[in-house]
Amino acid sequence: MEKTANITIIGAGVSGLLAAKTLEEKGYSPTVVEATEAVGGRVKTDFIDSVPLDHGFQVLLTAYPMVQKHLNLEALNLNYFKPGALLFSNGKRERIGDPLRDFSALWPTLVSKAGTFKDKWKIFKLSQQLKRTSLNDIFASKETTTLAFLQDYGFTDSIINNFFKPFFTGIFLEEELRTSSRMFQFVFKMFGEGYAAVPQNGIGAVAEQLKNSLKQTTFQFNTTVNFSATGKIATEKGETITTDAVLCSAPLQSEVAWKSCHNFYFETAEWAIEPGIIGLLTAPETYANNINYLFQTKTPILSVTVVKESTHAVTDLEQLVRKELKLHCAIETGRLVKHYHIKKALPDLENIRQDFTQKGNSSNSISIGDYTLNGSLNAAMQSGEAGACAVMNQLQHT
């Protein structure tokens, strides 16, 4: 049944696209206003010489509830990462993995010096425990830091410093593991129940699939807006958009602090590790945090993520990263294919939750986006869906 209300969605990121999808399913024809020339927001992929380069190393966790509900995973043609990681330090490497899902990881994990046998048993125990714990219980649990949670659970400094810190630094984009223990438990549960994967055409394929599913949505690209409580949106071009309701996925500058990172793509002469393995540089002084080879290339292209804050010029940081890869991973890097400095990679949140609470900048606008819940693709999709439902409920009562 066609609904005639004018609903404007500001931002064509994942939350905005999911909001449009939800509205379309109920008969509405929303308008999406986007400041850039394409959909995706922080989930974007560039193609250079037909090679998909994601804006920062990002993985799709197949166990995310919203992913399972809204995405056609088969159509994304996923490439899967093996559970666990390769740990690099001073030219030596060790592997730690999940033998239950990858039997080849059994012996390397057992003999790894990254932690004690008791540590490895506790990792298995924690994984099984979280599989039995509902998401509601996780997000209602006592909130502390990830580091405090790991210490309270009984993990040694060795396994924390050699595995948990480098692994979750790359996920949380901060080195101290000050991120909420709720977020750690949620992510650890998702890794245990599913797989980390990347679409064949890069992470941007997620946004493209959502966009291509929309049939009644109008897109207005290259349009930056400021909206008011009067029901009218004023653009920087001097245009005015009349609307009955607004869903805004772009937080005000003062609302959210952001975590940043650098992402370098290098050519290498050979495959130092096979695609599908995530490498971690475990020495605390390194700028490079994680590495992995792209699945989609015939020649080796290495993705390198830098999380540590730096005052170095990009060219100097690049040279430091090259030296670290040679020293710790025995990897000689060639041509720099691409560099990204992602200044707004993840929202820096203190109160992590999963229940959407309607809030906005005015009586006729509702804020959506992962920053309203927790920094994840699942939260972006969840907030988009919940925000759209809130707007429809709002319209029905006006």
Beta strands, then each sheet from edge to edge (+ up, - down):
strand 1: 7-10
strand 2: 31-33
strand 3: 45-48
strand 4: 51-54
strand 5: 60-61
strand 6: 78-80
strand 7: 85-89
strand 8: 92-96
strand 9: 196-199
strand 10: 218-220
strand 11: 225-227
strand 12: 232-235
strand 13: 240-242
strand 14: 245-248
strand 15: 257-268
strand 16: 279-281
strand 17: 288-293
strand 18: 301-306
strand 19: 333-348
strand 20: 365-367
sheet 1: 10+ 2+ 1+ 14+ 20+
sheet 2: 3+ 4-
sheet 3: 5+ 9- 6+
sheet 4: 8+ 7- 16- 17+ 18- 15+ 19-
sheet 5: 11+ 12- 13+
end
